[in-house]
């Protein structure tokens, strides 16, 4: 039983333990709100409000200059009959289908090479990860330079090896232009996939792997029956990042190919950019953005459902 204490010559009963806990909980709650407030303000200013504004504009014929007029869902209806946007969507899906498995294979291969906890492995981890910290725009300009006809070091190297002509503009051909962009993206982002997959591989208990080998399982059986099932959460994260990045591809094509040749490398985001900031149809571009966001959300949800563990 708590005894009263003397304060200023008068007896004062101690505060009950329950009230003290409630007071401490309130102070912690206020402190948590103070810590979260800056991030919440930034999220509201740069994501929630722009999203609300985009949804609002998508129901208007909203030119850059001049009055706007309400058109309802007409912008969304027009999107399904827009051949240019349809072509951009098809190319984006093709780019995603090609890029995602290539990135996963390269990332898995690099993770397998540097999985051992040695000094040499850590050095190679750093080397493979360095391109990730380079900005996408900077990496794009770098690859544009090294593949430039006559002055690019790689075009000159191929010419010396007897493969092609140094004066050939490889960006003028849809196939070679696509392959150069694909190579840049793999070089730029495979290190991140390696790091994520490596963390997943190293989290697998060695006892489980050793037990499978003692039971007579080979490398392929161990990989298929032990490693892959235990890597499903990591694979889900890697695939969501890869697919989302591919569906939202813009910078590399804008810088490296400018959508060419013959508009053959225009992605969905590139077409939205042209609609909004070249043709100045901001309302229609907003509707296209909302549709792309819904598709991206649906694809991400499906990926997570397919790759989740049975007990999730």
C-alpha positions as CSV (number, residue, x, y, z in Angstrom):
1,X,0.0,0.0,0.0
2,X,1.4,3.4,-1.0
3,X,1.9,5.9,1.8
4,X,1.1,9.6,1.4
5,X,4.0,12.0,1.0
6,X,4.5,15.4,2.5
7,X,4.6,18.2,0.0
8,X,4.9,21.8,1.3
9,X,3.9,20.7,4.8
10,X,0.8,19.0,3.5
11,X,0.1,15.3,2.9
12,X,-0.5,14.3,-0.7
13,X,-1.6,10.9,-1.8
14,X,0.4,9.2,-4.5
15,X,-1.2,9.0,-8.0
16,X,-2.7,5.6,-8.7
17,X,-0.6,3.3,-10.9
18,X,-3.3,3.1,-13.6
19,X,-3.4,6.9,-13.9
20,X,0.4,7.0,-14.2
21,X,0.3,4.4,-17.0
22,X,-2.4,6.3,-18.9
23,X,-0.5,9.5,-18.6
24,X,2.7,7.8,-19.9
25,X,0.7,6.3,-22.7
26,X,-0.7,9.7,-23.7
27,X,2.7,11.3,-23.7
28,X,4.1,8.5,-25.9
29,X,1.2,8.9,-28.3
30,X,1.8,12.6,-28.5
31,X,5.5,12.1,-29.1
32,X,4.7,9.5,-31.8
33,X,2.4,12.0,-33.6
34,X,5.1,14.6,-33.4
35,X,7.6,12.2,-35.0
36,X,5.2,11.1,-37.7
37,X,3.8,14.5,-38.5
38,X,6.6,15.7,-41.0
39,X,6.3,12.5,-43.0
40,X,2.5,12.7,-43.0
41,X,2.6,16.3,-44.2
42,X,5.0,15.4,-47.0
43,X,2.9,12.3,-47.9
44,X,-0.2,14.5,-48.0
45,X,1.4,17.3,-50.1
46,X,3.2,15.2,-52.6
47,X,1.1,12.1,-52.9
48,X,-2.4,12.2,-51.5
49,X,-3.3,15.7,-52.7
50,X,-1.8,15.2,-56.2
51,X,-3.7,11.9,-56.5
52,X,-7.0,13.6,-55.5
53,X,-6.3,16.4,-58.0
54,X,-5.5,13.9,-60.7
55,X,-8.8,12.0,-60.2
56,X,-10.7,15.3,-60.3
57,X,-9.0,16.6,-63.5
58,X,-9.6,13.2,-65.2
59,X,-13.4,14.0,-65.4
60,X,-12.7,17.3,-67.3
61,X,-11.6,18.4,-70.7
62,X,-8.7,20.3,-69.1
63,X,-6.4,22.2,-71.6
64,X,-3.3,23.8,-70.3
65,X,-4.7,27.2,-71.3
66,X,-8.3,28.2,-71.5
67,X,-11.4,27.1,-69.6
68,X,-12.1,23.5,-68.7
69,X,-15.4,21.7,-69.2
70,X,-16.8,18.7,-67.4
71,X,-17.0,15.5,-69.5
72,X,-17.7,12.8,-67.0
73,X,-16.2,9.4,-67.8
74,X,-15.7,10.3,-71.5
75,X,-11.9,10.4,-71.0
76,X,-11.9,6.9,-69.6
77,X,-14.1,5.7,-72.5
78,X,-11.8,7.3,-75.0
79,X,-8.8,5.5,-73.5
80,X,-10.1,2.1,-74.6
81,X,-10.3,3.2,-78.2
82,X,-7.0,5.1,-78.4
83,X,-4.8,3.2,-80.8
84,X,-1.6,5.1,-79.8
85,X,-2.1,4.4,-76.1
86,X,-3.0,0.8,-76.9
87,X,0.3,0.4,-78.8
88,X,2.2,1.9,-75.9
89,X,0.5,-0.5,-73.5
90,X,1.4,-3.5,-75.7
91,X,5.0,-2.4,-75.9
92,X,5.1,-1.8,-72.1
93,X,3.8,-5.3,-71.5
94,X,6.4,-6.7,-73.9
95,X,9.1,-4.8,-72.2
96,X,7.9,-6.1,-68.8
97,X,7.7,-9.7,-69.9
98,X,11.3,-9.6,-71.3
99,X,12.9,-7.5,-68.5
100,X,11.4,-9.2,-65.4
101,X,12.8,-12.8,-66.0
102,X,16.2,-11.4,-67.3
103,X,16.6,-9.3,-64.1
104,X,15.6,-12.2,-61.9
105,X,18.0,-14.6,-63.6
106,X,20.9,-12.1,-63.4
107,X,20.1,-11.1,-59.8
108,X,19.9,-14.8,-58.8
109,X,23.1,-15.6,-60.5
110,X,25.0,-12.7,-58.8
111,X,23.5,-13.6,-55.4
112,X,24.7,-17.2,-55.9
113,X,28.2,-16.0,-56.7
114,X,28.6,-13.7,-53.7
115,X,26.6,-15.7,-51.1
116,X,29.6,-16.8,-49.1
117,X,30.6,-14.7,-46.2
118,X,34.1,-13.9,-47.3
119,X,36.0,-10.7,-47.8
120,X,36.2,-11.3,-51.6
121,X,32.5,-11.9,-51.7
122,X,31.8,-8.6,-49.9
123,X,34.1,-6.8,-52.4
124,X,32.2,-8.2,-55.4
125,X,28.9,-7.4,-53.7
126,X,30.0,-3.8,-53.6
127,X,31.1,-3.8,-57.2
128,X,27.9,-5.3,-58.4
129,X,25.8,-2.9,-56.3
130,X,27.6,0.3,-57.4
131,X,25.5,0.9,-60.6
132,X,22.4,0.9,-58.4
133,X,23.4,4.2,-56.8
134,X,23.9,5.9,-60.2
135,X,20.8,7.9,-61.2
136,X,18.7,6.4,-64.0
137,X,19.1,9.5,-66.1
138,X,22.9,9.5,-65.6
139,X,23.1,5.8,-66.5
140,X,21.0,6.4,-69.6
141,X,23.2,9.2,-70.9
142,X,26.3,7.1,-70.2
143,X,25.0,4.3,-72.3
144,X,23.9,6.7,-75.1
145,X,27.5,7.9,-75.2
146,X,29.2,4.5,-75.2
147,X,27.0,3.3,-78.0
148,X,27.3,6.4,-80.2
149,X,28.5,5.8,-83.7
150,X,32.1,6.6,-84.5
151,X,32.9,8.1,-81.0
152,X,31.4,5.4,-78.7
153,X,34.0,3.0,-77.1
154,X,31.7,-0.1,-77.5
155,X,30.8,0.6,-81.2
156,X,34.6,1.0,-81.9
157,X,35.3,-2.3,-80.0
158,X,32.7,-4.2,-81.9
159,X,34.1,-2.8,-85.2
160,X,37.6,-4.0,-84.2
161,X,36.2,-7.4,-83.5
162,X,34.6,-7.5,-86.9
163,X,31.1,-7.2,-85.6
164,X,29.3,-4.4,-87.4
165,X,30.5,-1.0,-88.5
166,X,31.6,1.7,-86.0
167,X,29.6,4.3,-88.0
168,X,26.3,2.4,-87.6
169,X,23.7,4.1,-85.4
170,X,22.3,1.2,-83.4
171,X,19.5,3.4,-82.0
172,X,18.1,3.6,-85.5
173,X,17.0,0.0,-85.4
174,X,14.1,-1.0,-83.1
175,X,15.7,-4.3,-82.2
176,X,19.2,-3.1,-81.3
177,X,17.7,0.0,-79.6
178,X,15.6,-2.2,-77.4
179,X,18.5,-4.5,-76.5
180,X,20.7,-1.5,-75.6
181,X,18.0,-0.2,-73.2
182,X,17.5,-3.6,-71.8
183,X,21.3,-4.0,-71.2
184,X,21.4,-0.6,-69.4
185,X,18.4,-1.5,-67.2
186,X,20.0,-4.9,-66.2
187,X,23.3,-3.3,-65.5
188,X,21.7,-0.6,-63.5
189,X,19.2,-2.6,-61.4
190,X,20.5,-6.2,-61.1
191,X,22.6,-5.2,-58.1
192,X,19.5,-4.3,-56.1
193,X,17.9,-7.6,-57.0
194,X,21.1,-9.4,-56.0
195,X,21.0,-7.7,-52.6
196,X,17.4,-8.6,-51.9
197,X,17.8,-12.2,-53.0
198,X,21.1,-12.5,-51.1
199,X,19.4,-11.4,-47.9
200,X,16.7,-14.0,-48.5
201,X,19.2,-16.8,-49.3
202,X,21.3,-16.0,-46.2
203,X,18.2,-16.1,-44.0
204,X,17.6,-19.8,-44.9
205,X,18.9,-21.9,-41.9
206,X,22.0,-23.9,-42.9
207,X,20.7,-26.8,-40.8
208,X,17.8,-27.2,-43.3
209,X,20.1,-27.3,-46.3
210,X,22.5,-29.7,-44.6
211,X,19.6,-32.0,-43.6
212,X,18.4,-32.1,-47.2
213,X,21.8,-33.1,-48.4
214,X,22.2,-35.8,-45.8
215,X,18.9,-37.2,-47.1
216,X,20.4,-37.5,-50.5
217,X,19.0,-34.5,-52.2
218,X,21.1,-33.0,-55.0
219,X,21.8,-29.4,-55.7
220,X,18.8,-29.0,-58.0
221,X,16.4,-30.8,-55.6
222,X,17.7,-28.7,-52.7
223,X,17.2,-25.5,-54.8
224,X,13.7,-26.6,-56.0
225,X,12.3,-28.1,-52.7
226,X,14.1,-26.0,-50.1
227,X,15.5,-22.8,-51.4
228,X,12.7,-21.7,-53.6
229,X,9.8,-22.3,-51.2
230,X,11.7,-20.5,-48.4
231,X,12.5,-17.6,-50.8
232,X,8.8,-17.0,-51.8
233,X,8.4,-13.8,-49.7
234,X,11.7,-12.4,-51.1
235,X,10.8,-13.4,-54.6
236,X,7.4,-11.7,-54.2
237,X,9.1,-8.4,-53.2
238,X,11.6,-8.6,-56.0
239,X,9.0,-9.4,-58.6
240,X,6.7,-6.6,-57.4
241,X,9.6,-4.1,-57.6
242,X,10.7,-5.4,-61.1
243,X,7.2,-5.4,-62.6
244,X,6.2,-2.0,-61.2
245,X,9.5,-0.5,-62.4
246,X,8.9,-2.0,-65.9
247,X,5.3,-0.9,-66.2
248,X,6.3,2.6,-65.1
249,X,9.4,2.8,-67.5
250,X,9.9,6.3,-68.9
251,X,13.3,7.9,-68.3
252,X,15.4,5.3,-70.2
253,X,13.3,5.4,-73.3
254,X,12.8,9.2,-73.2
255,X,16.6,9.8,-73.0
256,X,18.0,6.9,-75.0
257,X,15.5,6.5,-77.9
258,X,13.1,9.4,-77.6
259,X,10.4,6.9,-78.4
260,X,12.0,6.0,-81.7
261,X,12.6,4.7,-84.2
262,X,9.1,5.2,-85.7
263,X,7.5,5.4,-82.3
264,X,8.4,1.8,-81.6
265,X,9.7,2.3,-78.1
266,X,7.0,4.4,-76.5
267,X,5.9,3.1,-73.2
268,X,2.6,3.8,-71.4
269,X,4.1,6.5,-69.2
270,X,5.8,8.0,-72.2
271,X,2.5,8.3,-74.0
272,X,0.9,9.8,-70.9
273,X,3.7,12.4,-70.9
274,X,3.2,13.2,-74.6
275,X,-0.6,13.5,-74.1
276,X,-0.3,15.8,-71.1
277,X,2.8,17.9,-71.8
278,X,3.2,17.8,-75.6
279,X,-0.4,17.8,-76.7
280,X,-1.7,19.6,-73.5
281,X,-4.7,17.3,-73.0
282,X,-4.3,17.3,-69.2
283,X,-7.7,15.8,-68.4
284,X,-7.2,12.9,-70.8
285,X,-3.6,12.3,-69.5
286,X,-4.9,12.2,-65.9
287,X,-7.5,9.5,-66.9
288,X,-4.7,7.5,-68.5
289,X,-2.6,7.8,-65.3
290,X,-5.5,6.6,-63.1
291,X,-6.1,3.6,-65.4
292,X,-2.4,2.7,-65.3
293,X,-2.3,3.1,-61.5
294,X,-5.3,0.7,-61.2
295,X,-3.6,-1.9,-63.5
296,X,-0.4,-1.6,-61.6
297,X,-2.2,-2.1,-58.3
298,X,-4.1,-5.1,-59.6
299,X,-0.9,-6.7,-61.0
300,X,0.9,-6.2,-57.7
301,X,-2.0,-7.8,-55.7
302,X,-2.1,-10.8,-58.0
303,X,1.6,-11.3,-57.7
304,X,1.5,-11.1,-53.9
305,X,-1.4,-13.6,-53.8
306,X,0.3,-16.1,-56.1
307,X,3.6,-15.9,-54.2
308,X,2.5,-15.7,-50.6
309,X,3.2,-18.6,-48.3
310,X,0.4,-21.0,-47.4
311,X,0.3,-19.7,-43.8
312,X,0.2,-16.0,-44.7
